[in-house]
């Protein structure tokens, strides 16, 4: 697993970590059950604060991509179903492209909300 942090990027480091891990999970480079490095270990490896990596892990867990199993660490969560897996891959690709293009997170999310609203009006 290789994560790179671009200190000159406008994307916050926690989002760079989260986005890269989500991309690796989404495209299968990190298969179900893969144990992620401990928060402290990854923070040290990347030269980041522990809270930065912890935030990335929390957001991945909230998204259902990883599970924290106490002493057993954080692992890639099983996919819920094929449709969810396909949607997760598409979301990971979208997020990666937004980061590559330098689109701010709030703007990228707004674009998704607008697309959902256009296809599923309230």
N, C-alpha and C positions, 0 to 999 in steps of 0.2 A: 504494500500500500504506500503510495507516494502522494503526499500533500505538499503543495507549494503555497507559500504566503507571499503576496506581492505587497510590500510595505508602502509602495507608492500608489496603490489602487485606492479609489474612493470607496470601495466595498470594505466594510469593517472586517477585521480578521476572523471573528466568530462566524460571519456569513460566508467567508471564503472556505473555512473548514467545513461548515454545514453543507454548503453547496457541492463541494468536491466529494464529500462522503455520500451525500444523496445521489450524486451522479454515478458513483461506483456501485452503490446498492442498486440503483435503477437499471444499470446496464449489465448487472450480473458479475462484475469484477469482484464484488464482495457478496458471496452467496449467503443464503440463509444459514444461520448458526455461526457465522464467522465472528470471532471475538475481536472487538476493537481494542486498541491499546488503552491502558488505564489513563484517566484524565491527566494525572500528574506526569505520566510518561510522555504522552503526546505533547502536552504543553512544553515540557523540557526539550523534546526533540525539535519542536517548531520555534522555540524561543518566545513563547507566548505566556501570558498569565494563565494560571489554572482556571480562573473564572471564565476566561474567554472560551476555552475548550469545553468547560462544563456547560456553558450556555449553548454551544453548538450541539452537544449531546442531548440536552434537554429538548431542544427544538426538533431534533431527529426523533426523539421518543414521542413527543407530542404528535408528530406526523405519522407515527406508527411504523417507522422504518427500523427502529432499534428497540430493544428491551433491556432494562437494567435489572440484573439478577443478583443484587447484593454483592456478596463476596465473590461471586462467579463472574462479575464484570458486566460489560455491555456487549450485547451480541446483535447481529442483524436478525430482525424479526421475520417470522414466516409471512409470506404473502397471504392476503386474505382470499383472493380469488384471481382468476385470469384477468378480468376486467380491471380490477384494482391494480394489479401488477402492470398492465399496459398503460393505465392512466398515470401511475407513478413514474414509469419510464418517460412518458411524454412530458410530465411536469419537470422531471430532472433535466431533460434536454432543454426545455423552455428556460428554466432557471439558469442553466449553464450559458445559454445563448444571451440571456439578459445581462449576465455578468460580463461576458466577452464584449458585448456592445457598450458596456458602461451605463446601462439603464438603471437608474436608482430603484431600489427595492419597492418603494411606495408606488412608483410609476408602473413597474412590472405587475404588481398586484392589481393596480387599478385597471390595467389592460385586460387581465384575466376576468375581473369582476364585470367589466363592460361586455366582454365576449359571452360570459354566462348569462348576463341580463338580456342580451340580444337574442340568445337561443332559448331562454327559459324565462319569459317575462313573468313578473309577479302577479 
